[in-house]
Amino acid sequence: MSQPEIDALVFDVLGTLVDEPAGIRAGIRRLDPTLDDLGVERLLSLWQRHIDREQRRVLDGSRPYLPSDALDREAAEAVAGAAGSDDPDAVEELALSGTRVPPWPDSVAGLARFAKRYPLIGLSNASRTALLGLNAHAGLRWHQALSAEDARSYKPDPEVYRLAVTVSGRPPERLLMVAAHAWDLRGAQALGLRTAYVARPMGDPPDGSDRFDLYAESLADLAEQLGAG
Protein backbone atom coordinates (compact mmCIF):
# COMPACT_ATOMS: atom_id res chain seq x y z
CA MET A 1 0.00 0.00 0.00
CA SER A 2 1.42 3.39 -1.01
CA GLN A 3 2.22 5.99 1.63
CA PRO A 4 -0.51 8.61 1.95
CA GLU A 5 0.40 12.25 1.37
CA ILE A 6 -0.18 13.97 4.70
CA ASP A 7 0.45 17.33 6.33
CA ALA A 8 -0.12 16.51 10.03
CA LEU A 9 -0.48 13.56 12.40
CA VAL A 10 -3.43 13.20 14.76
CA PHE A 11 -2.90 10.84 17.70
CA ASP A 12 -5.33 9.12 19.98
CA VAL A 13 -3.94 9.23 23.53
CA LEU A 14 -5.65 6.72 25.84
CA GLY A 15 -4.46 3.23 24.97
CA THR A 16 -2.42 4.39 21.98
CA LEU A 17 0.22 6.47 23.77
CA VAL A 18 -0.46 5.65 27.43
CA ASP A 19 -1.22 2.41 29.26
CA GLU A 20 -4.49 3.52 30.84
CA PRO A 21 -5.31 0.20 32.58
CA ALA A 22 -1.92 0.23 34.34
CA GLY A 23 -2.68 3.58 35.95
CA ILE A 24 -6.13 2.51 37.10
CA ARG A 25 -4.78 -0.80 38.45
CA ALA A 26 -2.26 1.15 40.52
CA GLY A 27 -5.06 3.33 41.88
CA ILE A 28 -7.13 0.28 42.82
CA ARG A 29 -4.15 -1.26 44.63
CA ARG A 30 -3.70 1.95 46.60
CA LEU A 31 -7.39 1.87 47.49
CA ASP A 32 -7.16 -1.69 48.81
CA PRO A 33 -3.65 -3.17 49.12
CA THR A 34 -5.10 -6.52 50.25
CA LEU A 35 -6.62 -7.28 46.83
CA ASP A 36 -5.11 -10.12 44.81
CA ASP A 37 -4.61 -9.84 41.05
CA LEU A 38 -8.02 -11.34 40.31
CA GLY A 39 -9.70 -8.83 42.58
CA VAL A 40 -7.86 -5.93 40.95
CA GLU A 41 -8.85 -7.10 37.47
CA ARG A 42 -12.48 -7.48 38.55
CA LEU A 43 -12.58 -3.88 39.76
CA LEU A 44 -10.70 -2.63 36.69
CA SER A 45 -13.34 -4.29 34.51
CA LEU A 46 -16.08 -2.59 36.55
CA TRP A 47 -14.41 0.79 35.91
CA GLN A 48 -14.01 0.14 32.18
CA ARG A 49 -17.59 -1.08 31.74
CA HIS A 50 -18.92 2.03 33.46
CA ILE A 51 -16.92 4.40 31.24
CA ASP A 52 -17.83 2.54 28.06
CA ARG A 53 -21.52 2.38 28.95
CA GLU A 54 -21.83 6.03 29.95
CA GLN A 55 -19.94 7.34 26.92
CA ARG A 56 -22.28 5.31 24.73
CA ARG A 57 -25.25 6.82 26.52
CA VAL A 58 -23.91 10.30 25.78
CA LEU A 59 -23.44 9.36 22.13
CA ASP A 60 -26.94 7.94 21.72
CA GLY A 61 -28.49 10.95 23.42
CA SER A 62 -29.84 9.12 26.46
CA ARG A 63 -27.59 11.13 28.79
CA PRO A 64 -26.42 14.76 28.65
CA TYR A 65 -22.73 15.28 28.00
CA LEU A 66 -20.40 15.00 30.98
CA PRO A 67 -16.61 15.43 30.68
CA SER A 68 -14.40 12.40 31.20
CA ASP A 69 -13.19 13.43 34.65
CA ALA A 70 -16.82 13.42 35.87
CA LEU A 71 -17.30 9.93 34.44
CA ASP A 72 -14.02 8.84 36.05
CA ARG A 73 -15.35 10.00 39.40
CA GLU A 74 -18.52 7.97 38.90
CA ALA A 75 -16.40 4.94 38.01
CA ALA A 76 -14.26 5.50 41.10
CA GLU A 77 -17.36 5.65 43.31
CA ALA A 78 -18.59 2.35 41.83
CA VAL A 79 -15.20 0.68 42.29
CA ALA A 80 -14.74 1.99 45.82
CA GLY A 81 -18.24 0.81 46.75
CA ALA A 82 -17.54 -2.65 45.36
CA ALA A 83 -14.32 -2.70 47.40
CA GLY A 84 -16.23 -1.76 50.55
CA SER A 85 -14.86 1.78 50.87
CA ASP A 86 -16.98 4.90 51.34
CA ASP A 87 -14.13 7.29 52.17
CA PRO A 88 -14.64 10.40 49.98
CA ASP A 89 -10.91 11.18 49.98
CA ALA A 90 -10.13 7.66 48.78
CA VAL A 91 -12.72 7.99 46.00
CA GLU A 92 -11.23 11.31 44.91
CA GLU A 93 -7.73 9.85 44.88
CA LEU A 94 -8.92 6.83 42.89
CA ALA A 95 -10.66 9.07 40.34
CA LEU A 96 -7.35 10.78 39.60
CA SER A 97 -5.73 7.46 38.71
CA GLY A 98 -7.41 7.78 35.31
CA THR A 99 -4.92 10.55 34.49
CA ARG A 100 -1.86 9.18 36.29
CA VAL A 101 -1.07 6.64 33.62
CA PRO A 102 2.34 5.67 32.24
CA PRO A 103 3.31 6.10 28.59
CA TRP A 104 4.13 3.09 26.48
CA PRO A 105 7.92 2.69 26.26
CA ASP A 106 8.11 4.10 22.74
CA SER A 107 5.62 6.98 23.09
CA VAL A 108 7.79 9.91 24.18
CA ALA A 109 10.64 9.14 21.79
CA GLY A 110 8.17 8.36 19.02
CA LEU A 111 6.44 11.73 19.30
CA ALA A 112 9.80 13.50 19.29
CA ARG A 113 10.74 11.64 16.12
CA PHE A 114 7.48 12.46 14.32
CA ALA A 115 7.70 16.11 15.40
CA LYS A 116 10.83 16.57 13.30
CA ARG A 117 8.70 16.21 10.18
CA TYR A 118 5.03 16.77 11.04
CA PRO A 119 2.82 18.98 13.20
CA LEU A 120 1.41 16.72 15.95
CA ILE A 121 -2.15 16.95 17.24
CA GLY A 122 -3.36 14.96 20.24
CA LEU A 123 -7.08 14.15 20.03
CA SER A 124 -8.53 12.53 23.13
CA ASN A 125 -11.83 11.67 24.75
CA ALA A 126 -10.21 12.92 27.97
CA SER A 127 -11.54 16.23 29.25
CA ARG A 128 -9.39 19.36 29.02
CA THR A 129 -8.38 19.03 32.67
CA ALA A 130 -7.73 15.29 32.40
CA LEU A 131 -5.76 15.72 29.19
CA LEU A 132 -3.51 18.30 30.84
CA GLY A 133 -2.81 15.84 33.66
CA LEU A 134 -2.27 12.94 31.25
CA ASN A 135 0.20 14.85 29.12
CA ALA A 136 2.12 16.17 32.11
CA HIS A 137 2.31 12.79 33.89
CA ALA A 138 3.32 10.82 30.79
CA GLY A 139 5.64 13.51 29.37
CA LEU A 140 3.73 13.78 26.08
CA ARG A 141 4.55 16.86 24.02
CA TRP A 142 2.33 18.19 21.27
CA HIS A 143 2.04 21.08 18.91
CA GLN A 144 -1.68 21.05 19.82
CA ALA A 145 -3.68 18.89 22.24
CA LEU A 146 -7.44 18.74 21.65
CA SER A 147 -10.10 17.40 23.98
CA ALA A 148 -13.42 15.92 22.89
CA GLU A 149 -14.86 18.22 25.55
CA ASP A 150 -14.61 21.01 22.96
CA ALA A 151 -17.17 19.12 20.87
CA ARG A 152 -19.19 18.14 23.96
CA SER A 153 -19.16 14.57 22.75
CA TYR A 154 -16.94 11.52 22.49
CA LYS A 155 -15.19 9.72 19.69
CA PRO A 156 -16.31 8.25 17.34
CA ASP A 157 -18.68 11.22 16.92
CA PRO A 158 -17.52 12.95 13.69
CA GLU A 159 -17.59 16.32 15.47
CA VAL A 160 -14.62 15.26 17.61
CA TYR A 161 -12.44 14.46 14.57
CA ARG A 162 -13.61 17.71 12.99
CA LEU A 163 -11.79 19.55 15.79
CA ALA A 164 -8.48 18.36 14.36
CA VAL A 165 -9.48 19.24 10.82
CA THR A 166 -10.47 22.75 11.89
CA VAL A 167 -7.31 23.37 13.92
CA SER A 168 -5.01 22.07 11.19
CA GLY A 169 -6.60 24.18 8.48
CA ARG A 170 -6.09 21.25 6.11
CA PRO A 171 -8.53 18.97 4.28
CA PRO A 172 -9.33 15.72 6.15
CA GLU A 173 -7.47 13.58 3.62
CA ARG A 174 -4.24 15.41 4.46
CA LEU A 175 -4.41 14.31 8.11
CA LEU A 176 -3.32 10.90 9.39
CA MET A 177 -5.18 9.58 12.44
CA VAL A 178 -2.99 7.23 14.49
CA ALA A 179 -4.67 4.91 16.99
CA ALA A 180 -4.56 1.46 18.56
CA HIS A 181 -8.37 1.17 18.31
CA ALA A 182 -10.03 0.13 15.08
CA TRP A 183 -13.30 1.76 16.18
CA ASP A 184 -11.45 5.08 16.53
CA LEU A 185 -9.89 4.79 13.08
CA ARG A 186 -13.26 3.91 11.54
CA GLY A 187 -14.67 7.11 13.04
CA ALA A 188 -11.83 9.18 11.59
CA GLN A 189 -12.12 7.39 8.26
CA ALA A 190 -15.81 8.28 8.04
CA LEU A 191 -14.86 11.98 8.06
CA GLY A 192 -12.22 11.43 5.38
CA LEU A 193 -9.03 11.28 7.47
CA ARG A 194 -6.24 8.90 6.54
CA THR A 195 -5.67 6.18 9.11
CA ALA A 196 -2.80 4.29 10.72
CA TYR A 197 -3.29 1.37 13.10
CA VAL A 198 -0.58 0.83 15.73
CA ALA A 199 -0.68 -2.44 17.65
CA ARG A 200 -0.84 -2.20 21.45
CA PRO A 201 -1.38 -4.96 24.05
CA MET A 202 -4.94 -3.86 24.91
CA GLY A 203 -6.10 -2.06 21.80
CA ASP A 204 -8.98 -2.90 19.48
CA PRO A 205 -7.46 -4.77 16.52
CA PRO A 206 -8.80 -4.38 12.98
CA ASP A 207 -11.23 -6.97 11.67
CA GLY A 208 -11.30 -8.50 8.22
CA SER A 209 -13.40 -5.70 6.74
CA ASP A 210 -11.13 -2.83 7.86
CA ARG A 211 -8.97 -1.11 5.25
CA PHE A 212 -6.64 1.37 6.92
CA ASP A 213 -3.87 3.22 5.10
CA LEU A 214 -1.03 1.99 7.31
CA TYR A 215 -0.48 -0.81 9.81
CA ALA A 216 2.41 -0.68 12.29
CA GLU A 217 3.76 -2.87 15.08
CA SER A 218 5.09 0.15 17.00
CA LEU A 219 5.62 3.90 16.70
CA ALA A 220 9.15 3.20 15.46
CA ASP A 221 7.70 1.00 12.72
CA LEU A 222 5.24 3.74 11.77
CA ALA A 223 8.00 6.34 11.71
CA GLU A 224 10.01 4.16 9.35
CA GLN A 225 7.01 3.79 7.06
CA LEU A 226 6.48 7.56 7.03
CA GLY A 227 10.17 8.38 6.68
CA ALA A 228 10.06 10.42 9.89
CA GLY A 229 13.29 11.17 11.77
C-alpha angles and dihedrals in degrees: 000000000000120000112260118239105244139172102195141013122233115200131199108220112197109073094355100066102009133043097236097178091055091058093048092046089054090051092050091050090052089050092053116008091183093069118111121220093269091053092049092050091049091055092043089055090050090054093047094047091051093051093045093048096047095046088052090051090053090049095049092047097245091117131035116248117278123179119249095255089059090051090047089055091052090050090049091052090051093048094045090049091051088050091052097250125130097169107132092207091053091050091050092049091048091050090058092057087080088072099036094077128139123241120243109261094257099041104091095042091042093055091048090052094049091046090065089069110018141040106249124219122187112209115187142167085223115108120252091261093045092047091053090053093045094051093046095047095046096039094238115165123199141175085223132002116200128193125208084228087081088064092040089230142077135252130295086045105111090228090069093056089045088066089068093046091051095047094047094050088217132114114266093249090062092060125081116210111208119198145144091222121082091202089058093050091048089055092051091044091055089061092048102260121143113246139219123186117209117192117236130172094252104025129118106262122215119263127221094274096053119106110186124173096237137017121198137180092210142352089267089055091049091048090053091051091050095042091238120160 
